[in-house]
Amino acid sequence: MPKCPHCDKVIERNDTFNRHIKSIHSDFKLKCELCDFVTERKDKLKRHVDSVHNHPQYKCELCDFVSQRKDMLKR
């Protein structure tokens, strides 16, 4: 099992080891173009964009309330 030379964490799999090095000990960062979200992993950025920005948003005409669900807006 490989051991991280930076933090001595023992990693069981090589692919996990490589991901650990890139995400924890690298200055490489990915930033969402739509907000301040930052991550080291492409899959997390995609999940963020899909879950936060790719849903319709329903905005109240009377106040600042915003929801991703139309039924919540009606309430």
N, C-alpha and C positions, 0 to 999 in steps of 0.2 A: 504494500500500500504506500502510495506516495505521501510525503510529508511536505507541507508548504514551507519554503525556506524563509518566508516573511513573518509568519505568525505561528508556525509549528503545528498547525491544524493537520490532522491525518485525514486524508481523503481516500475513499474506497475505490473510486473508479477514475480512469484517466480523463474521460470527457468532463466529469464533475470537477476534477482537479484543474483542468484548463479553464473552465468557466469561473471557478473560484479565483484564480490568478487574475483573469481579465476583469472580473466584476469588483473584486475587493482591493486589489493592489495596483490597479491601473488608473491613470488619469482620464481615460477615455469615457466620455459621458454622451448620452443621447438626450436631447431636449425636445419636448413636445412643441410643435409650432403654434399650438393654440392656447397654451397656458404655461405655467412655470414648472410643470412636472419634469423631473430629470431621473434617468436610470442608466445603468451600464449595459442593459440587455435589450436587444431588439424585440424579443418576444414580449417583454414587459411593456415596452413602449406601444407595441401594437395592441396589446390587451387594454392598456390605458385608453388609447384613442378610441377603440371599439366600444368600450364600456362607458366612457365619459362624453365623448364628442360625437359619436355616430348614432345617437338616439335623438329622436325628435324632442324638442322641448316646447312645453306648453306654458305660455306666460299669461299671467293674469293682467287684464286691462285696468284693474282698479288699484293694484298694489305691486310690490316687487316679487311676489311669489312666482316661482318657476318649478315645474315638475316634468318628469319624463313620462308621467302617466296622466292621461286625459281625465280619468275618473277622479284623481286627486285634485286636479284643477277645479272640477265641478264642486267638490266639497268645499 
